[in-house]
Amino acid sequence: MTKKSKMTLALASMLGITAGATAVSGFAWFTTTKSAVVDITNIGVYSTSSGLDVTLKQCHKGVTEANAGEGDVNLVGATVATTETIKATEADQTVFNLQKYAKEITSVTIGGAAAAYTLGTGANSNKITLGTGVASGTSVVVEYLAYSALTDISSTDGKLFYKPVWTAGNPGLYATAITDVTDAASGYVSFTMTLAASGSDALDIYLNGASITGSYSNTANNAAANIARVAFIENNVTKLIVQNSVDTQNGTNNKGIDSTFVENSDPTNRATGTNYTQWDLSKLSTVPAKLEAIDATNKNTWSDGTRAAGENYITHVAGNSSVDIKVSIWLEGTSGNASGNASGEFNPGVENAMIKVNLPLIAFNHAAA
């Protein structure tokens, strides 16, 4: 019998993008004056083979278990207690925008007194509506639980993550520093799942018709989906990284920042002339070794024993055994897909977007050596 436990990832996002900002050819980080923020809602699992069991082992960052003890990987976004003061900009303003999406409001006060409010839903879940009679300049204090955020970062392996500190006047080109944000409190999603062979046959595990798409089709959602990367890591070795495309728009879709690029002793990554102390992001050259375009092919037509090169292969599991796979999900800021056109202009439309990552797995009997 085929075992199915659905795996989806929906990301509701507010991507901070400066409209009209430009980038040099060869680099297209998608935010300039502020960071992108992406809020996680839920993650689940999809197994399409009766001999493959998939269970959650541990949540590392950005997610918590929704249904403990049920065996399937079913996660929801972790939340962070947030306090924000917003002000009316005109008399009788009734709608206020929060900086993040709110999973739950804990209090809304004006001058220390509780205020009645309504929180929007869906794409409007960062909007609070108050009653009339709120004077211009009135401070409204909102306490709420916000989803932990993904931010604009870069990685070539799904293990180490970096973020540039932009040079004033040259966002998207020169960085005064590149910060290691691997251990930051938020910025990407990661968890470990266990893949187990329930019988004596050794198995090869592949993605089976996976996809990264908008939760529904519109310009913002589709653009956001094209920035996402998903990495599968076993014993600290990156086995596979997938994204929607590996073409060469602006020469950057396949690249990312790694530790070699960051090294201070490497002058080849620096700007020339008076900017020689700064990193020149147009000189990015590292391509992740295991990067593939996500493969939407339905592998149910394959025969047992098939083990093709590439094709979104993840790992091998011995009979009556298991392996642990760490999964990292982030938005790759260096991707050429982050720019709105071939000239390298930043895409101004990726706001309040929602994407989903569908990662069904399939197992085949391992081919004899």
Secondary structure, 3 states (H helix, E strand, C coil): CCCCCCCCEEEEEECCCCCCCECCCCCCCCCCCCCCEEEEEEEECEECCCCEEEEEEEEEECEEECCCCCCCCEEEECEEEEEEEEECCCCCCCEEECCCCEEEEEEEEECCEECCEEECCHHHCCEEEECCCCCCCCEEEEEEEEECEECCEECCCCCCCEEEEECCCCCCCEEEEEEECCCCCCECEEEEEEEEECCCCCEEEEECCCEEEECCCCHHHHHHHCCEEEEEEECCEEEEEEECCCCCHHHCCCCCCCHHHHCCCCHHHECCHHHCCCEEHHHCCCCCCCEEECCCCCHHHCCCCCCCCCCCEEEEECCCCEEEEEEEEEEECCCHHHECCCCCEECCCCCCEEEEEECEEEEEECCCC
